[in-house]
């Protein structure tokens, strides 16, 4: 049968080829026009499901082949247009609508064996059908006539209903349907309209609610999985060397991973709906389920890599939701999500920073009210002035764009000036980053806006500190750093901080290769910006990091947080050396946040260190545990519902330690953790320890 499909597609006569395909798909979906007839036919015909499964597998493999034109003589677009004109869409829709009974027939029933096998194989048909519908929509996206033919059978409405499984055993169908819906929404605006008209916002809100898909997986697959589901995640080669228990455990792990990816696709569907227009945004936000899901995710810490992707995707959706001042006020002010945006901007992940910067730029453009709110949020403004020095072009541009918007308002411009938006800042950015495309134009716009609203202060600052006479010397800064290290080792933390601070004032953003001190001019020799090595740009970040450590030793965590932000903004470079420096800075900032009782910020930083803790540092593990417990006790909710030992248990009911409320999936994990060091942590819970070693670069 599999060769018949390829043979039909190789037929040169287009009319004959289309007729043969229509006949084939008509036989597979029954000649009747009702789903009931299809169900009856499936129950009567023993081999019907096997035929359907083989055809769907071959079509799915054909769509993924790179040599498709050589195989059948047409490309993917041509194949999609051809299949849409046949009865393939009818077959796929009927497969998705039909549900095999949960219990096979009794032993005395003649069809018991057939139905039992059917119930095991049918989930794979669901997945293939949903996947093929998504592929079809992508193939014919640019052909209006083919899209109309595809929409005749209402595939979007059918996929929408599948988002929430009627029974937990159909959870995999929901995940695949979500991915197919993303293909449809990306391909056509009509799909977005049909999705919303089918009450899709409610289904989508329930699907993307935190931990919901993982709970479905735990309920359905923790104890048993269909053989077809195991086959869906594990190929025959992988399965051959495994015991049944190992296959089940590996497939369960893969399904949990798939649930996270499906949830990310669902958030992307939400973003695509919000791009459809103001009416769609109003509908989505007024839906109670999507409203709750958006708020839940934005108020959650970034603990795992999946949290990072989901919260970043949700931040992109938030920037679209805040398209009007009224709705932006309701979302950010009345719902207190402006705090969540501040947390997102300070999160040490580049993708997350960019997403939340776009949110701030969007709302700042709405009115002066939001400009003032953002400027008064000291954490946001200080972070923006820090990350503008980063070596990431996208972050630099987004930061300057936000500063330009804030400087265009009289009230917020004064706060921007006080926070560091002065002539010296403009001179340094313009000269040291002039090789970066587009930076100079943004700096000119920022200066014009600042001079307009802060003219007297600007001119006074220029007279007091003439930027043309500003001298930077990396060699002197390096000597001061060495003096600071000596003072630090002698426990003279105030003196060490003074040395580091003086060094930071004369240290250039990166090595200029100047042999003598010279005023900053446009003739200064600068290396290619993209070719900087770690040794050429690391000094400013190290200085600020050491200043933060001094502040921690001097019991001034508030200043340590601000200094860590300056250090972090100067080490967002993509390199192994930058990662090591970034880890130490974030570790220090997490300790400072714990001391100031900012547990959401502390947990974000501690989780970042924990995710990148390749050396299995016990100090990082202890910090992460303490941040988790503090967050849980302060806010009364879990940061992440997984076992602290094995990372399993997503969506399940977890057990707690009676003393420190640490969570475990089983008693075995709790016993293992007790011998691994949890005993000391639990007994000493409540004490914030200082570093045993001197953490100085």
N, C-alpha and C positions, 0 to 999 in steps of 0.2 A: 504493500500500500504506500509506503514512503516513497518508492520510486515513481509511483503514479503522479504524485504532486509535481516532482521535478519534470517528468515527462510531459505533463499537461502544460507547464509553464514554458517548455521549450517549443511548443507548437507554434509554427510560424503564422498560421491563420488566426488573426486576432478574434474574429467572431466565434470560431470553433473553440478557441482556447477559453473564452469567457463563458460559453455555454457549458463546456465540460466542468469548469470550476463551479458554476452555479448548481449544476446537477449533483456534484460531489457534496457540496456544503448543504444542499437541500436534503440529501439522504441522511447526512449526519445530524441535522437539526429537526428531522421529521417534516413531512410535507404539510402538516397542519400549521395554522397561524397562531396557535395558543401554546402557552407554556405547559398547560396540563397535558396536551397531546404529546409534547416532547417528553414529559415525565413518564407517561404510560409507555411510550415507545422504548425509553431507556430501561424500564422495568421488564419489558417483554424480550428485548433483544440482548442476548448474552454478550455478544461481541461488539456492541455499539460503542461502549465506553472505551474499549481497547483501540478501536478505529479512531475515535475522536482524539484520544491521547497521542497516538502516533502522528496524526496530521498536525496537531497543535505543536508538538515537539519539533517537527520538521520545519514548520513555518517560523517558529521562534528561532531556530538555528539559521534559517535562511536570512532573516532580518539582521543577524549579527555577522554575516560573512562579508569580508572585504572584497572578495573576488566575485561578487554577485553578477555583474555584467557578463563575465566569462561563463558563469554557470548556467544562467537562464536567458541571457541576451537582453537584459534590461536592468536599470539601476533601481535603487530603493524607491525613488519617487514614482517611477513607472509601475513598479510592483504594487505599491500602495494604491495608486489610482485604479489598477486592475482589480484588486481584491475588494475595494470598496463597492464596486459595481456588481459584485456577486453576492451570495447569501451568507458570506463569512460573518458579517456583523450580526446577523440574526442568530447564527450559531453561538457566537461569543456571548451575546446578551442573554440567551436562554440558559447557557451553562452557568452564568453568574446568578441568575434568578432561581435556578433549581437547587434545592438542598436535599442531599441524601439523608434518609432517616438516621438518627444517632445510633439506634440499636439494630443490628441485623436480625433477620427473621429467625424463628426458632429452629431447633434441630429437625423437627418433623416437616418443615417447609421445604418443598423441592427446590426453591430458589435461594435457600439460606446461604449456601456457599458463594453464589454469584453476588448476592447483596453484601455479604461481608467483605468480599474482595473489592466491590464497588466503593464501599464506605472508606476503604483504606486508600484507594487510588484517586478518589475524586478530588481531594484537596489540591493535587497537582494540576488537575484540569482547571480549577478555579484560578490558580496563580498564572498559568499559561494564558488563559482567556483574558484576564485583566491586563497582563503584560502586552499581549498582542493588540488590544484596543489602544493602549497608550502609544505603541509603536506606529499604529496606523494613523493616529492623529498627527504625530510628528512628521510622517512621510508626506501627507497630503495637506500640510498646513498652509501652503502657498497657493493651493488650488481651491477656489471658492466652490466650484461645482462638486468636487469630491467631498468637501467638508459638509455640504448640504446633504449629500447622499449618506454620509456617515451619521449625521444628526437625526436622520429620519427615524432611526430605531432607538432613540433616546439613550445612548450609552452613558451620558453624563449623569442622568437621573439614576440609572441603575448602579453606577459606581458610587454615587453619593450615599445611597442606601446601604451599601456594603461597608462603609466606614465604621459603623458600629455593628459588630457581629451579633446576629440573633442568638447564637450559641457560642460559647467560648471556643469550641473546637474549630470554628471557622475564622479564628483570629488571623491566620496567615493570609486569608483572602482579603481581609481588611487592609493589611499592610501593602499588598500588591495593588489593590484598588487605589490607595492613596497615591502611590507613585504614578499610576496611570492617569489619575486626575490632574497631577502636576503637568503631564504631557499635554493634556487637553487644554488646560488653562493657559499654558504657554503658547499654544498653537492658535487659539481663537478667542476673541472677546465674547462670542456667542456662548462658548462653554462656560464662561464666568457668569453670564446672565442665567443660563439654565441651572447652574449650580446653586445660585442664590434663590432662584424661584423654587427649587426643590428643598428649601429649608436647609441648604448645605452649611450655613453659618453655625447652626446648632450642632449638627453632626461633627463639624470640624472643631468647634470649641471643646466638645467632649473628648475628641481624639487627642488634641494637643495638650489637654490638661496634664499637669505634672504627674508622672508615674503611671498614667492610665494604661497605655499599651503594655508596659512592663508587668502590671498586675494581671492583665489578660494572659500573658505568656506564662506567668507563674501558676495561674489557676489551671491552664490547659496542659502545659508541657512539663511541669515539675516531676510528675510521676510517670507519665506515659506520653508518647508521641506516635503519630501515624508513621508507618514505614515510608510513605511517600514524602512526608515532611523531612525525615532523616535523609532521604535521597535528594531532596531539594537543596539541602545545605552541604551534604558530603558526597563527593563523587565516588565512583566504585573503587578507584585506586586507594583513596583515603580510608574507605570503610573496610577494605579487605584485611588490614592488619589489626583491627580493633575488636574487642569483645562487645557484646550488646550493650553492656553498661557504659563502656567508653564511647560508643557511638551516640547513645542517648545524651550523655553529658556534653559531648562536643556539639551535637546538633542543638541542644538547649542553649548553650552559650552563643552559637551562631544566631539563633532565633532572637535572643535578647538583643544582640547587636543589630539585627535587622529591624527590631522594633524601634530602636533609637533613630536609625536612618529614615524609617517611615515617618516618625514624628517630625524630623527635620524637613522632610518633603511636605508634610502637612502645613508647617509654618510657612514654607515657601509658597504653597497654594494660597494661604491667607494673604501673604504679601502681594501675590499676583492679583487677587481679588481687590485689594485696596488700590492698586494701580488702575483699576477699571474706571474710577470716577468718584465724584463726591457722593452720589447716591449709594454706591456700594460701601463706601466708608461709613456712612451713616447707618446702613443696615447692619454691618458687621459690629460696630461698636454698641449699637442698641441691643444686640443679641446678648443675653445674660451669660451664656456659656463661653462665647469668645471673649467677652469682657473680663470674666473671671480668669480665663486661661492666660490672657495677656498680662494681667496684674500679677498672677502667681509666678510666672516666669521672670518678670522684671524685678520682682522682690526676692528672688532666689539667688544664693551665692553661686559662684562659678567653682564647683568642686571637682567635677570630672571633665574629661575632654568632650563628652557629649553635652554637658551643661554649657560649655563654651560655645559650641556650634548653635545650640538652640537659643541661648540668650542673645547671641550675635544676630541670628536670623530674626528674633523677636524685636530687637532694637531697630532693625530695618523696617519692620512692619510699623513700629511706633512712630518713626519719622513720617510715614505716610498718613497715619491716623491724625497726627497733629497738623493737619493742613489748614484748619481754621482756628481762630483765636478762641472762640467759645469752647470748642472741643478740647483744645490744648489746655485751657485753664481747668477744665473738668478732669482731664486725665492727670496732668502733672501737679496741679495744686490741690484740688479736692481729694484726689486719691493718694497724695503724698508720694508720687512717683518721681518728683524732682530729686529726692534723696537717692532713689535707685539709679537715676541717670548719673548722679555724682559718683556713686559706687562704680558704675560701668566705665566711666572715663578714667578712673584711677586703677582699673583692673589691668594687671601686667600682661595683657594679650593684645597684639597689634590689631587683629581683626575686630575685637570687641571695642577697642579705643576708637577706631575709625567709625564703627557703626553708631556709637553714642555721640561722637562729634557731629555726625550728620543730624542726629536728633536735635542737638543744641543749636546748630546753624539754622535748622528749619524753624524752630520755635522762636529764636532770636529775631528772625526776619518778620515775624508776625506783628510785634508791637514793642514799644519801649518798656512796657511792663515786664516782659520776659527778659529783655536785655538787662534790666536792673536786677531781676531775680537771679540770673546767672552770674552777674558780676558780684553780687553780694554773697554768693556761695563760694567762700574762700577756697575750699578744696578744689572746685572746678577751675577757677581762674589761675591758681598757683600751678596746677597740673598742666594747664594749657601752655603757660609760659615756660614750663620745663620741657614738655615734649616737642616744642617748636625747635629745640636744639638737636632733636634726634636725627639719625642718619637714615630715616625712612622718608622718602619724598612725599608719599601720600599723606602721612601724618603731618609733615611740615606744612603742606598746602592746606589741609583741612584746619589745622590750628590757626594759621594766618587768616583764613577766610572767616573763622569765628571771631577772631580779634578785630577784623575790619568791621563786621556787623556790630559788635559791641562798641567800637569806637565811633560809630555813626549815630549814637545816642548821647545826648549831653550828660545825663546823669551817670550812665554806665562808663562813659569815656573817662570821667574823673577817677573812678575806681580802677580802671585799666591802667591809667597813668601811675597811680599809687602802687599798684602791684608790680610795676616794672616796665610798662610800655613807654619808655623815655627815649631821648635822642641816642643815648649810648646803646640801647637795645637795637634800634634801627640801624645804627652804623655797623654793629657787629654782624647782624644778620645779612645786611646788604653786601658787605665785603667778604665775609667768610663763606657765604653760600651763593655767591653770584653766578657760579657755574651751573647751579641747579635750574632747570628750565621752569620759567614762570615765577620764581621766587622774587626776583627784583620788582616785577610789576605789582605783586601783592604787597610788598614792603612800601612801595610808593603810595598805593591806595591807603594803607594803614597810616602813614605819616600825614597825608592830607586830611584824613578824618580826625586825627588827634590834634593837629594844628588848628583845625576849625573850632573845636570845642574846648581845647585846653591851650589856647594860644599863649597866654601870659606865663603859665607854668612851664610850657615847652621852651619858650625863649629864655626864661630864667635858668632852666636846667642846662641849656646850651652854653650860656655864659659861665655858669659855675663849673661845668665839666665839658670843656671843648672836645668834641669827639675827634677832631683832627689831631689833638695832642695826646690821645689815648695810646698808651704804650703797653704792648703785651710781650711777655718774655717767658717762654716755656722752660728755659734753663733755670731761671731764678725760681720759678714756681716749683720745679722739681727739687731744688735745694731746700726750699721751705717745707716741702712735703717730707723730706728726710729728717729735718729738724723736728717736725711734728711727730713723726714715728718714734723718735728717741724720747720725746716728752711723754708720749702715750705709754711707752714701755716702762717709764718711771712713775706711772700713775698720775702724772701732772696733766689731767685731762683738759683743764681750762687753757693751759698754755698750748697744748697740742691743737685744740680747736682754733685758737688764735692764729697759729702758724698755717693750718689748713685753710682758714678763711682768707688770710692775706694772699696765699698762693692762688686761691680760686679767683681773686679779683684781677690778677695779672695773667692768668693762664688762658691762652687762646683756645677756641673750641676744638682746634686740632693743630698739629705741628705744621708751621708755615715754612720751615726750612730756612728761616732767616738767621744769619750768624750773629747779628747785632740787633739790639732793640731799635725799633723804628716805628714812626707813627703809622697808623692804619691809612693806607692810601689805596687807590684803585690799581696802582702798579705793583702791589705786593705779590710776590711769587707764590702761587698756590698749586699744590699737586692736584691731579684729576680727582674730583670729588668721589667718584665711584671706586677709586683704586686705593683708598686709605687703608692702612693696616691697623691692627689693634694698638701697636705702640704709638701710632700717630694721633689717635683720637681718645685713648683711654684715660689720660691724666685728669681731665675735668671730672669725669664720673668717679674716679678713685678718690679725688679730693673731697667731693661732696659725701661720698659713702663713709669716709673716715670721720668727717664732721658729724655725721649722724650717729656713728658709734660713740663719739665723745659726748654727744648730748644724752645718749642712753646712759652712759656712765655717770653723767652729772644729774641724772634723774629729771630730765626735761623731755618727756616723750612727745609733747606737742611740736616742739622745734625739730625733733628727730624725724617726725613724719614729713614736715615740710622739706627738710634737707634731703630725705630719701627720695622725694618726688623729683628734686633737681638732679640727683644722681641717676635715677632711673631714666629720666628723659634724655640722658646723654649716653645711654648704652642699649638702645633698641636696635642695634646693628645685628645682622644675621651672621653670626660666627660662633664658634665654640668658646673663644675667649670672652666674647660679650655675654654668652649664657652664664659662664661661671661668675662673672662680675655681677650680672643681674640677679643671680640666685642669692648672693650674699646681701645685696641691697634690699631685696624683697624680704629676706629673712629678718633683717633688722627692722624694716618697716612693720612687719607683722608683730614683732615684739612690742614695738612702740604703740601700735593700735590696741593690743591687749591691755597695755598699761593705761590707755585713755578710755577703755571700755567701748571701743568702736569694733564690735565683734563681727559685723558683716565685712568690714574692710579687712580685719585680721584674718578671717577665714579665707577670703579670696587670696590673700598673699600666702598664707600657710599652705593652702591647697595647691597653689602654683609650685611652691617649693617641693611639696610632696609628689606631685605629678612628674617632676623632673629630677627626683632624688635617685639618680642612677647609682650613686655610691652607697645607698642605704644608710645614710647618716641618721644615727639615733636621735640627735638633737632636733632634726627636722621632723622626724616622726612624732616626737614628744610635743613639739610645738603644734603640729597639725591636730593631734588628739585634744590638746587643751583648747585650741580654737573651736573645734567641733563641739566640745562639751559646753564651753562658755556661750557659744551661739545658741545651743539648744536650751540652756537654762534661761538665757536672757529673753529670747523670743518665743519660747514654748513650742517650737516645731523643729522637725528634723531638717538638717541641711541636705543630707542625702541618705536614702534608705537602702544602704548596703552594709554587709558585714565589714567590720574594720580590719579583719584578718585576711579573708580570701576575696573580698569584693563581690561576693555572691549575695543572693537574697533579694535582688531587686523585685519589688512588687509583692514580697512576702511579709509575713508578720515576724518581726525580729525580737530577740531577747535582749534585755538590758542588764548591765552590771548594776548591782544594788547600790553601790557607793558613788561612782562617777557617771553613771548612766551611759557608758559606752555600749555600743550595739554589736550583737553577734547573731549569726544565722543558726548556730548550734552550740551545744555544750562542749563539743570537741574543740571548736574554734576558741571558745572562751578559755578552756584549759591550756591550749597551746599558747595563747596570748599571755596568760598569767606567767608561764615559765619564760616567755621571751622578753619580759620587762614590764608587763602591765602591773605586776604586783607593786613595784616601786612607784610607778606613776600614780596608781590608785591610792596608795597610802599617803603620798605627798600631795594629793590633789588640793588645789587652792593656792599653791605657792608659785609665783612667777620667778623662775630662776634666771640668774644672770649667766653670761657665758663663762665657762671654766677657762677657756683659752682666750688669748688676746686676738681678736679678729681684726687685724689691721693689715693693710696691703703694703 
